Amino acid sequence: MHTKERKTEIKTYNLCILGFGNVGRALARHLLAKREDLRNEYGIEWRVTGVATRRMGWIADPQGIDLEALLAGNVPPTQTELRDVQEWLQAAQADVLFELTSTNPQTGQPAIDYMRTALELGAHVVTANKGPVVHAYVELEELAQRKGKRFLFEATVMAGAPIFSLYQNSLPATKLMRFRGLLNSTSNVIINEMEQGKNFAEAVKRAQELGIAETDPSLDVDGWDATVKLCAIANVLMDVPLKLEEVQREGIRELQPAELQRARAAGTPYKQVATLERVGQDVVARVQTEQVEAGDPLAAVSPASMLAHMEMDIVPGGLTVTLHLPEDETAGPDATAYDVMADFIRAVSA
């Protein structure tokens, strides 16, 4: 029987967390829960030496911050002399930056500047922020390579499912020809609620009660979230610098419950489908509502679940990855934070 070889050499990494909202707090809990596994299985020890948010300010201690106390609400003193992210990272002696600030889909800023600074200072960068992958992927990846560091972002698309790492690590020498998926669970849930007779406003309210829709659900229901994710996939897996305005985008506001119910009863339900397809040297990209056939993998996906289907040039049939969740459950910040922690392991184990 094969036994996994355990690492005997232990290395300690200084971690800085920029943004300590739901995902940052979930990451802290995961790191604490998996501390022994990281040490024994991967030879990784860690200490959080920096935490920064708009509310907390810049907190840095190269000897380590008490993460359990921080989670309990005991915030260490802010270093008032620290003026910006560079001074903060230097004071914390960062080996890894977890960039977990809110996404700016239009420009990717200021997160791009944060990541550029961290890489220039010799820290790995791990993020759940889609904006920089859309607007600065090539620049940040090339900078990371020059510095001998990693720029990783698994959590940006289908958190909890390994889309980028699976393709890049497990499918060498293939070319992604077509991508098709359900990338926004909020829209899936809203459509499902309308299939059961609710109007649009009632369906949105239900998604908000489940915790997957924001107070302003525009990014989800108008197709922006799926659009940003498509651009990230095109940039990374197709090597095509797709811009937001190049994606044909259609939201779900105009869908009517009666039509959704009729389509569901006929076995051809509506879904908000995100598609990328190579046409010569270009990529055609669209986010739109489509009726899917009963035998289509997209038809059977539960409301809060997500799916990605990838077709390659030399792999017949393609590969389907599904993040399956029971009804009334959502992936939430725990799944996103898991992807961030997994990227951390990949970054320092390379």
C-alpha angles and dihedrals in degrees: 000000000000114000120199110250112238123221113246099185111079121204124188120219128199109226127201121195116202106193119024103199126119095312094043092051092046089051090052091052092048092050091051094045093048099039095111093045092050091051098044101037102033107020090241124143120173145184127193106234099169139037124172135179136151089255099043099036121209113336118181134166118159089201091062140269120250099249095188091053090048091053088050090057100261101133117194119231116284116243098238092189091065109095106178147003093278094055090044094052091046093049090049092046088226123207094173132024118204102200106199104156124132118286120254100199094187100057109357089231143173088014093064090059091048091052094044090053093049093050092047088054091052102257128134113243123219119177145174089198115114097193098076092047090055098042106028110017097125094045094048094043092050091047091050091052092049090052094044091243137117131250107197132174111167091142093064096080126038095345109221094031121086103233103148098032093044093053097040097044103032105035107051120174093019128120119219106232103171136013125190127172156136102253103164117063093185092065091045091055093046092051090048092051091050090050086061092055106270119132120237096268093048091048092051090050090053091051089051090051089054089054097241100101124067123229085258104040095184096115090057105037095041092052099247096123093053090044093056091048091051090053090051091051092048092049095048107030101028099033090230118132095224115185126211093245091055092064116092099230129195126170131209101242094104096054115116124216094227093055092044091051092048092050093048092050089051091053094247104102125185119249134177097245125194115204137183121183131175116235108179108305093339136074126228110214131186142164111199144137112265137176108239126205121248092251094050112109088228092063096065099047113121116241101263095035127100133212139195124193117191125190118197133196097247104023112085118224098008134241126280123201118190128189098203121200128174117244115283091023127104134195091234128166095320092066092045091049091049090057089050092052091046090053089051090055091048093048097053096035096056 
